[in-house]
Amino acid sequence: MTAVAKELVEIVGALPEDKAREVVDFARFLQQQAGDREWERIIDAKRSYPKLDKFVADALREGPVEPLDPAKL
């Protein structure tokens, strides 16, 4: 465990449950943003993705489909 992780565990452990939950929620938010930034980098990259391009083209050729009906799942 890193020094930062240890410090965070100590801080969260000293907080009341509701405040500790807020810290965890905020950490998850930051984690999600990091993932979003990675996807943005991939999307903005000026390179081709032949397999993805083929998959999209094949899917579009299949034509329109009915939306999923949760009642039928």
ABEGO torsion letter per residue (X at the ends): XBAAAAAAAAAAAABBAAAAAAAAAAAAAAAAAAAAAAAAAAAABBBBBAAAAAAAAAAAAAEBBBBBBAAAX
